[in-house]
Amino acid sequence: MTITLHSATVPVFKNTLRNLSYILDKGAAHAEEKKFDPVALTTFRLAPDMLPMTRQVLIACDAVKNGVARVSGVEAPKFADDEATFDELKARIQKTLDYLATVPASALDGKEDTDITFPIGRDKTRTMKAQAYLLTWVLPNFYFHVTTTYAILRHNGVPLGKGDYLAGAAAAAA
């Protein structure tokens, strides 16, 4: 089987988003079990200059939907960015998964050498070839924010392990 731009990205995004939703479930269950306000987790930052957990989830979703949209030309949905609870964050993940389901493989495959210009920061842009953009910019950015979400929850005592990060959703379904 040949690896294509779609096969190297979209299934990875889908699987990891499902696992992110799973670890959010574990975070919500932990707060309920320990009888504390889940806001303590959703607003937690690993460091004062880092964004809180809610923003980590939103940025992970945005990295995926905007990255795929820029390469495929399939317009990305606009989200309100006002999610604050575990349920709202899980809904955001689901909306991102729903969007990915609308993007056919043919919209990505064959676009490897297309120039993609994207914002970096508030007033700068960068241009990369689509393959490099998805594989060396979007994927690492996505993983950073998913991993940071995992680390915030783990740091706060949520019983998570590497298996939850890598195969949580699949393990839960088995």
N, C-alpha and C positions, 0 to 999 in steps of 0.2 A: 504494500500500500504506500502510495506517495504521500508525503507530508505536504499539506497545503497551508496557506495562510489561515484559512478558516479552521482547519483541523488542529493547527498548532495553538489556537487562541480560544475560540468560542467554547469548545468543550471544557477547557481548563477554567475559563471564567465561570461557566455554569456549575461545575463541580465545586469549585472553591466558594462560590456564593451560597450554594446549598450548605456547605460545611460552616460557613459564617453564620447562617441562620440557625443551624444546630447549636453552635457555641453560644449564640444569644439566648436560645432556649435554656441552656444550662445556667447561664448567668441569671436569668429571671427566676428559675427554679431555686437557685442558691439564695437569692434575696428573700424569696418567699419562705424557704425552709428556715433560714436564720432570722426571719422576721425583722428585716430592715428595709428601708425605703429604697427601691431599685434606682432612684435618682442618684444615690451614692455611687452606683456603678456607671450609669449612663453619662454622668458629668465628670467622671474621674479623668485626670490627666497623669501620665507617667512623669512628666516634668512640667514646671510652670510655663515653659515656652512651647509646649506641645498642645495640640488641640484635644478636646475631650473625646471620649469614646463615641458619642453620637456623630461627631464630625468625621471620625475615622471611618465609620460605616458609610456615611454619605459620600465621602471622597472615593472610597473603594468602588461604590456603585457608579459614581460619575466617571471615574477613570475608564471603566468598562464601556458604559453606554456612549460616552463621547469619543472614545478611541475607536470603537467599532463604527460609529456614525461617520467620523471623519474619513475613514478609509472606504467604507461601503457606499457612502452617499445616501444611506437610508437615515432619514432625519431622526434624531434622538428626541425622546419625549422630554418635556420640561417638568421638573419636580419642584415642589414648593420649598424644599430644604428646611422644613419646620418640624421634622420628626424628632421626638424627644423620648418616647417610651420604647421598651423592648418590642411591643407589638407594632408600633409605627415603624421602627427600624426594620423589622421582619417584612412588613408590607412593602417598604422601599426596595428591599432585596428582591421580593417577588415581582415588583413592577419592572425591575431591571432584567430579571429572568424572562418575563413576558416580552419585553422589548427584544432581547436576544433571539427569541423564538421567531420573530418577524423578519429577521435578517437572513436571507438565503446565502448559502455558501458561495454561490456565484457572484454575490455582491462584494466579496472579499478576495476570492481566488483570482489570480491574474493581475492584481493591483500592486504586487510587491514593489515595483519600481516607481510607483506614483509618488510625487512629492506631496507631503502632508505638512501644512503649516498650522501650528497650534500655539496657544498662549502659554507662556511660562511667566508666572508672576502677574502683576497687575498691568504692566505696560510693555511687555516684551513678547516676542514670538520666536519660534524656532522652526526650521524646516528640516525634515528627514524623509527618507524613502519609507513607504508604508510598512515594509517588512521590518526594517530597523525600528521604526516608531512603535509598532505593536510589540515586538519581541524585546527591545532594549529600553523602552520608555514606559509603555502602558503596563506591561506585565510586572516589571519591578515595582512600579508605583502602586499598582493594585495589591501585590503581595505585601508591600510595606504597611499599607493601611489595614489589611486583614490581620497581619501579624501583630500590629500594634493593638488592635482590638482584642485579640487573643491574650496578649501580654497584660493588658489592663485588667481583664477578667481574672486571669491566673494570679496576678499580683494581689488581687483582692480576695483570694481564697476560693475562687470558683474551682471545683475539682475537674480540671481539664488536663489532658495529656496530648502527646503528639498524635495519637490515634484520632482524637477529636478534631484536630486541625486538618489532618490528611484524609480521613475517611469517616468523619462523624456522621454525616447524613446517610451514607451508604450503610454504615454499621448499624445505625438506628433502624433502617428499613429492613435489615436482614433478619 
